[in-house]
Amino acid sequence: MKKIGVVLSGCGVYDGSEIQEAVISLLAIDRQGCQAVCMAPDVELSVINHLTTRETGEKRNVLVESARIARGNIRDVKDVRAAELDAIFFPGGFGAAKNLCDFAMKGAAASVNPDVARLLQEMAAAGKPIGAVCIAPAFIAAVLGRQYAPVVTIGNEAATAAEINKTGATHHDCPVTEFVVDRKNKLVTSPAYMLAERITEVFEGIDKCVREVVKLM
């Protein structure tokens, strides 16, 4: 069975992985007959109250929180190597831009988590497919922009697209239920909740994105 790494960044749209996007990604991977290998970095996150959208002042662990989505079946990303995977996939949520890197605060000048960046670079160097949705393509741009000049989408949000373009990546506008393919870099991206107003739109875009990733394997 082909294995697709799923990189999580916590549990909740405002401070981690967008839960609906993450679950839809896992479902789409399973529907393609592939095995999802969930992983996350072992780092702290600042907790957001999802009812008020305000910081609580509490600190939690990204790996521990991500384990909620993965039903406990999760690995520390530092222990995962590209040789174990056939592809890799990044759901969105602000955790992708706050916990995997600090693109949310610094844009194109973002620094990135070294363990996640190392694995992504290994996958790119091995020519293995990469998928990312919602804001997660900004993380891809932050890591791979200068070396690979990838083509990505986060939908059509102009300010974020401009920061992505500064990394060396190129942003293409895209409707919510479609995806952008960079065949040179085997990279597939889709807007998900950057544009979606309904969960069915998210499912359609992510399902198409995963299907394309599998085709590139």
Secondary structure, 3 states (H helix, E strand, C coil): CCEEEEECCCCCCCCCCCHHHHHHHHHHHHHCCCEEEEEECCCEEEEEECCCCEEEEEEEEHHHHHHHHCCCCCEEHHHCCHHHCCEEEECCCCHHHHCCECHHHHHHHCCECHHHHHHHHHHHHCCCCEEEECCHHHHHHHHHHHHHCCEECCCCCHHHHHHHHHCCCEECCCCCCCCEEECCCCEEEECHHHCCCCHHHHHHHHHHHHHHHHHCC
